Amino acid sequence: MDASDERGPDIRARFKQLTQPLVDSVDAKLRDEVDKRVDERVDTILRDRLSVLERAIADLDRTTKALEARLDARG
C-alpha cells in the first residue's frame, strides 16, 4: 500500500467535513422554499374550494328565505 492510498480516505473525509455545512445550508434553504411553495399552493386550493362552498351556502340561504317567504304568504 503506498502513501496515496492512505491519504485518499483522509482527503475524502476532510473534504466532506469542509463541505457538509454548505450542503446542509443549501438543503435547508431548498426544503424551506419547497415548504413555502407547497403552503402557498395549498392556501390557493383551499381559498378556491372555500369560495365555492361560500357561494353554495349563499345560494341555499337565498333559496331558504324565498321558501320561507312563500310559506308566510300562504299562511
Beta strands, then each sheet from edge to edge (+ up, - down):
end
